[in-house]
Amino acid sequence: MANVTDSAFRQIIAKYGKPNVMWTEFVSCDGLCSPGKKNLLRDLKFSETERPIVAQFFGSKPENFYKCAKLTQKLGFDGIDINMGCPDKSVERQGAGAALIKNPELAKKIILETKRGAGSLPVSVKTRIGYNKIETADWLNHIFGTQPAAITVHARTRKEMSKVPARWEEVKIAVKLRNQFDPKKKILIFGNGDVKNLKEAKERIKETGADGVMIGRGIFGNPWFFDKKIKPEKITLEKRLAVLLEHTRLFEKMYRKTKRFDLMKKHFKAYISGFDGAKEIRIELMKTKNASEVEKVIIKNFPTLTH
């Protein structure tokens, strides 16, 4: 999730409800193998609190995946993930992301070259259940042959984007296919799509037989998602706003000189919602230019909030 799941975001998640593993936002392999490498390395920064941390890449040139896998070792990551599901048109024009579903031979070369450069690091794949139509079996059987450590199945086709409910029955099919190909279950299957809380995640695992669930949008504005001790209804508005301020300050501290403050505003709607007057406060926040101004807006509307 480009410009969303950066290190500041992940550090907040790690503090309030750390999952079993975290992924970086995806980074262009071609960009990392170009003169623009320096600018992209900021997206691969992480703190020790985020471990285990997996670097996610996109691209369409196997030789660049090999180089990036070597780089990942040097940077100290715990794993490598290849994005074969992104529907963004600019990514697909490069033959990357979801476009690789239409080019299984290239996809296999990319996985194998990544594994060759990864050393002992596990290599996983995040993908969808098809491009214009559901083709879970045909597509995943190509990937199984390269024996990745894990496959995360976003349970929609590329054509469906996120406009239809996730088809979790296809995750169950993916698990069945894995079991046939790999009876020892060395290839892990993770499901992804529409999971809103930890209870639902556990239900999805039970009903599909998946080894785990990847959470995307469900964790936005809710860093307590993975905290088993905290019930969602116990998270007060004051607590949510305090973490928003903490997140904003950390973002500014880390990226003041390298990223536009406007990128932080993607998180405002997630944190500021579900109560009377939320829309009006979000409108005020969208006009802010730094963490200090965000704090002023929050304190003005919630003067009892400690900060």
C-alpha positions in Angstrom: 0.0 0.0 0.0 2.1 2.8 -1.4 2.5 5.9 0.8 0.3 4.4 3.5 2.0 1.5 5.2 5.3 3.3 5.7 7.6 2.8 8.7 5.8 5.4 10.8 2.5 3.6 10.3 4.1 0.2 11.1 5.8 1.5 14.2 2.4 2.6 15.5 0.9 -0.8 14.7 3.9 -2.5 16.4 3.3 -0.5 19.6 -0.4 -1.0 20.0 -1.2 -4.4 18.4 1.7 -6.1 16.7 0.8 -8.8 14.2 2.9 -11.9 13.5 4.6 -10.3 10.5 4.6 -7.0 8.7 5.2 -6.0 5.0 6.6 -2.8 3.7 4.8 -0.7 1.1 5.7 -2.0 -2.3 8.8 -0.6 -4.0 9.8 -0.7 -7.7 12.6 -3.1 -8.5 13.3 -1.1 -11.7 13.6 2.1 -9.6 16.0 0.4 -7.1 18.2 -0.6 -10.1 18.3 2.9 -11.5 19.9 6.3 -10.5 16.7 7.0 -8.5 17.7 4.2 -6.0 18.5 6.7 -3.3 15.0 8.2 -3.2 13.4 4.8 -3.0 15.6 3.4 -0.2 13.6 5.6 2.2 10.6 3.3 1.6 12.7 0.3 2.8 13.7 1.9 6.1 12.4 0.0 9.2 12.9 -0.1 12.9 13.7 -3.2 15.0 10.2 -2.9 16.6 8.7 -3.9 13.2 10.3 -7.3 13.0 9.7 -9.7 11.4 9.5 -7.4 8.5 9.2 -8.4 4.8 10.2 -6.2 1.9 7.6 -6.1 -0.9 8.6 -5.4 -4.5 6.9 -5.0 -7.9 8.3 -5.1 -11.4 8.6 -7.3 -14.5 12.4 -7.8 -15.0 13.7 -11.0 -13.4 17.2 -9.7 -13.4 16.2 -6.7 -11.3 14.4 -8.9 -8.8 17.6 -10.9 -8.4 19.5 -7.6 -7.6 16.8 -6.4 -5.2 16.8 -9.8 -3.4 20.6 -9.3 -2.9 19.9 -5.8 -1.6 17.2 -7.1 0.8 19.8 -9.3 2.4 22.1 -6.4 2.9 19.4 -4.3 4.4 18.6 -7.0 7.0 15.0 -7.9 6.1 13.4 -11.1 7.3 11.7 -11.9 4.0 10.8 -10.8 0.4 7.4 -10.5 -1.1 6.5 -10.2 -4.8 3.4 -8.2 -5.7 1.5 -9.9 -8.4 -1.9 -8.4 -7.6 -1.7 -4.6 -7.8 -4.3 -3.3 -10.3 -2.8 0.2 -10.7 -2.6 1.1 -14.4 0.8 2.7 -14.1 2.1 -0.6 -12.5 0.4 -2.8 -15.1 1.8 -0.8 -18.0 5.2 -2.0 -16.8 4.0 -5.6 -17.1 4.0 -5.7 -13.3 1.5 -6.3 -10.5 -1.7 -8.0 -11.6 -0.5 -7.9 -15.3 1.8 -10.9 -14.3 -1.4 -13.1 -14.0 -1.6 -12.9 -17.8 2.1 -13.9 -18.1 2.7 -16.9 -15.9 6.0 -17.8 -17.6 7.5 -14.4 -16.7 5.9 -14.6 -13.2 7.7 -17.9 -12.6 11.0 -16.5 -13.8 10.6 -13.6 -11.4 10.0 -15.8 -8.5 12.9 -18.1 -9.3 15.3 -15.2 -9.8 14.2 -13.6 -6.5 14.8 -16.9 -4.7 18.2 -17.2 -6.3 19.2 -13.8 -5.0 17.5 -14.2 -1.6 19.9 -16.6 0.0 18.2 -18.0 3.1 15.4 -15.4 3.1 11.9 -16.7 2.4 10.2 -15.5 -0.8 6.4 -15.1 -0.9 3.9 -13.9 -3.5 0.8 -11.7 -3.1 -1.7 -12.1 -5.9 -5.4 -12.4 -6.9 -7.7 -15.2 -8.1 -7.5 -14.2 -11.7 -7.4 -11.2 -14.1 -10.7 -10.8 -16.0 -12.2 -13.9 -14.6 -11.7 -16.4 -11.8 -8.9 -18.7 -12.6 -7.6 -19.7 -9.2 -6.5 -23.3 -10.1 -4.7 -22.5 -13.4 -2.9 -19.5 -12.0 -1.9 -20.8 -8.6 -0.6 -24.1 -10.1 1.9 -22.1 -12.0 3.1 -20.4 -8.8 3.2 -23.7 -6.8 5.8 -25.0 -9.1 8.3 -22.4 -8.0 7.7 -23.4 -4.3 7.5 -20.0 -2.7 7.4 -19.8 1.1 3.9 -18.4 1.1 1.1 -17.1 -1.2 -1.3 -14.4 -0.1 -4.5 -14.7 -2.1 -6.5 -11.5 -2.4 -9.9 -13.1 -3.1 -10.9 -11.0 -6.0 -10.0 -10.8 -9.7 -8.1 -7.8 -11.0 -11.2 -6.7 -12.9 -13.2 -6.7 -9.7 -10.7 -4.4 -8.0 -12.3 -4.0 -4.5 -15.8 -3.4 -5.8 -17.3 -6.7 -4.9 -17.2 -8.8 -1.7 -14.0 -10.9 -1.3 -14.6 -14.4 -2.6 -13.3 -16.4 0.4 -14.5 -19.7 -1.1 -11.6 -19.2 -3.6 -9.2 -19.1 -0.7 -10.6 -22.5 0.4 -9.9 -23.8 -3.1 -6.4 -22.4 -3.0 -5.8 -24.3 0.3 -7.1 -27.5 -1.3 -4.9 -27.0 -4.3 -1.9 -26.4 -2.1 -2.6 -29.6 -0.1 -2.7 -31.6 -3.3 0.6 -30.1 -4.6 2.3 -29.9 -1.3 1.0 -32.4 1.2 3.5 -31.3 3.8 2.1 -27.8 3.6 5.4 -26.1 3.3 3.8 -23.4 1.1 1.7 -21.3 3.4 -1.6 -19.9 2.2 -2.8 -16.5 3.5 -6.2 -15.1 2.7 -6.9 -11.4 2.1 -10.0 -9.3 1.6 -12.7 -7.5 3.7 -11.6 -8.8 7.1 -12.7 -6.1 9.7 -11.6 -7.5 13.0 -9.6 -10.3 14.7 -12.7 -12.4 15.4 -13.6 -12.4 11.7 -10.0 -13.3 10.8 -10.1 -16.4 13.0 -13.4 -17.4 11.4 -12.0 -17.1 7.9 -9.0 -19.2 8.9 -11.3 -21.9 10.3 -13.7 -22.0 7.4 -11.0 -22.0 4.7 -8.1 -23.9 6.3 -5.8 -21.0 5.5 -2.6 -20.6 7.5 -3.3 -17.0 8.2 -4.9 -13.7 7.1 -3.4 -10.6 5.7 -5.0 -7.4 6.8 -5.0 -4.2 4.7 -7.6 -1.6 5.0 -9.1 -3.2 8.2 -6.2 -1.9 10.3 -6.4 1.8 9.1 -7.2 4.0 12.1 -7.2 0.9 14.3 -3.7 0.0 15.5 -5.3 -2.2 18.2 -6.6 -4.6 15.5 -4.3 -7.5 16.6 -4.4 -6.8 20.4 -6.4 -9.7 21.8 -6.9 -8.0 25.1 -8.7 -4.9 23.8 -12.3 -5.2 22.6 -13.1 -2.7 19.7 -16.0 -1.1 21.8 -13.5 -0.3 24.5 -11.4 2.0 22.3 -12.5 5.5 23.1 -12.5 8.4 20.8 -10.0 10.2 23.0 -7.6 7.2 22.7 -8.0 7.2 18.9 -7.3 10.9 18.6 -4.3 10.6 20.9 -2.8 8.0 18.6 -3.6 10.1 15.6 -1.5 12.8 17.1 1.3 10.4 17.9 1.2 9.0 14.4 1.3 12.4 12.9 4.2 13.6 15.0 6.2 10.4 14.1 5.5 10.8 10.4 6.7 14.4 10.5 9.8 13.5 12.5 10.7 10.7 10.1 9.8 12.2 6.8 9.9 16.0 7.2 12.6 16.3 4.5 11.7 13.5 2.2 7.9 13.3 2.0 5.0 15.7 1.6 2.9 16.1 4.7 -0.2 15.6 2.6 0.6 11.9 2.5 -0.3 11.7 6.2 -3.8 13.0 5.5 -4.7 9.6 4.0 -5.0 8.4 7.5 -7.3 11.2 8.8 -10.6 9.7 7.6 -9.7 6.3 9.2 -9.0 7.9 12.6 -11.7 10.6 12.4 -15.0 8.8 11.7 -18.1 7.3 13.4 -19.1 10.2 15.5 -21.1 13.5 15.2 -19.1 16.2 13.6 -16.4 13.9 12.3 -16.8 15.2 8.7 -16.3 18.8 9.8 -13.2 18.0 11.7 -11.8 16.1 8.8 -12.3 19.1 6.6 -10.3 21.2 9.0 -7.6 18.6 9.2 -7.2 18.5 5.4 -6.2 22.1 5.5 -3.3 21.5 8.0 0.3 21.7 6.9 2.2 20.1 9.8 1.7 18.2 13.1 1.4 21.3 15.2 -1.6 22.5 13.2 -3.2 19.0 13.4 -2.8 19.2 17.2 -4.4 22.6 17.3 -7.5 21.3 15.4 -7.8 18.3 17.7 -7.4 20.3 20.9 -9.8 23.0 19.7 -12.5 20.4 19.1 -11.6 18.2 22.1 -10.2 20.5 24.8 -10.2 17.8 27.4 -7.8 15.6 25.4 -4.4 15.2 27.1 -1.4 15.5 24.8 
